[in-house]
Structures are given as structure tokens and as C-alpha cells.
């Protein structure tokens, strides 16, 4: 009886996993079928057109990091800390 319950519960768990995997695969197929409708620039991330986007992102990231460092230094100065310990 115990073996029957073990195999039955194992079968139920495998069925749930199979349903989950199949739904994920169907969602992935829908996503891939919608991809050709996207523009050429976004569908070719390694093309030459994405290089300016990367450099623009890098410049914005550098600017944000410098602003954050400046803000941290101003906070430390207003708190009376000199940053050395």
C-alpha cells in the first residue's frame, strides 16, 4: 500500500512538472515568433548599430557614478567626517 501511494504521488509530481515545462515552452515559442516583428536595430544586438547605444550607456553610467560619489563626499563633509580612519 505504501509503495502504491509513493508511486502515485511521484506520478502526480511528474505530471505537474510536465505541465509547467510545457507551458514554459509554449510561452517561449510565442516570444520567439513575435521576435521577427521587432525592428532591425533591436533584433541584432551585436550589429554595428548598437555600439553607439553601448557608449551612450557607458557615458550615462559614468556620470551617475560620479554624481553619486560627489553626493557621498558632500554627506561625509556635512557630517564632519574626513573619510580617514
VENTA-V471373 format. One record per helix or strand of 2 or more residues. SS is the DSSP state (alpha for helix, beta for strand). FROM is the first residue (numbers start at 1). TO is the last residue. If there is no record, write none. Layout:
((SS;FROM;TO) (SS;FROM;TO))
//
This chain:
((alpha;2;35) (alpha;40;43) (alpha;48;78))
//
